[in-house]
């Protein structure tokens, strides 16, 4: 594939084609899914598709022909914006990852006053989110209820950007993390003995935690489900959080509840590659635990919303299909074994794991992609049976 861009003349020779493209295609992740002729005409006449600070381009592939368009606007400001629209028949073919570099190159080469290019997408537009990340754009914002949805509840709007100095140096500068550390999740007891221990030691645990100088907020309260407690903690910085963790580990509470399952998400900690990889391996092995495989809720915490798997038969599994199949699967009498472990950091918070697995009486070669944001969630898995 090779793309070229051609400037659109929205009020002249390209007016009719632009009007036809925008009114005959459907754009499910735009605020206007299917713009009307009147809306597009008004936008064109108002300069939304061409002007001093707006440039629009046809996208032409050397093999497939015209595949869509992009619009660059706010070009007179330090932050320029991009709007990408592909024809429905050409979506899902990787074209977005070709368009974004072309757009960034064009803006920074022709607009010296622009220091950053920004793009927004809806939280459930996983294809566009992956495209931004693949092209090295940094997610800078998550705006709750920031994207109107026609006929439905608003969804979050996600902001990604590329800055000029990163473009010039071919590097990526991550967004600085907040100094605060938060921990949220659940404490889950398997029986009344564990629940009784929680009730006995919890008051002192909460009181001592709230008394720590670095603790901003600390709450542990029972959920509606018996034997489950909701946990919500916030500390001023990572040092305060680590001090809390060390104190708890040596406390009466730590000793009494060490065997109780904790499903926590921690945000704000600076984690190096080794820590991310360790978290991913721990999560991978949880997916092999018979108790986890039989529990749809626990599987849901480990499999990302956009999870897919290519099974040993070649079948493509969705998250929903995989959860249903695992829950319905009879317990295996076999134990599992892992060897030839390999791991690779393939993104800022993304880990690739490969290994050989002995499971159900046979060996297979496995690969998994885990996204730690911050809790590990599997986005892809593939298994290939080895010859006997």
Secondary structure, 3 states (H helix, E strand, C coil): CCEEEEECCCCCCCHHHHHHHHHHCCCCCCCCCCCCHHHHHHHHHCCCCCECCEEEEEEEECCCEEEEEEEEECCCCCEEEEEEEECHHHCCCCCHHHHHHHHHHHHHHHCCCCCEEEEEEECCCHHHHHHHHHCCCEEEEEEEEEECCCCCCCEEEEEEEEEHHHHHHCCCCCCCCCCCEEEEEEEECCCHHHHHHHHHHHHHHHHHHHHCCCEEEEEEEECCCCCEEEEEEEECCHHHHHHHHHHHHCCHHHHHCCCCEEEEEEECCCCCHHHHHHHHHHHHHHCCCHHHHCCHHHHHHHEEEEEEEECCCCCEEEHHHHHHHHHHCCCCCCCCEEEEEEEEEEECCEEEEEEEEEECCEEEEEEEEEEECCCEEEEEEEEEECCC
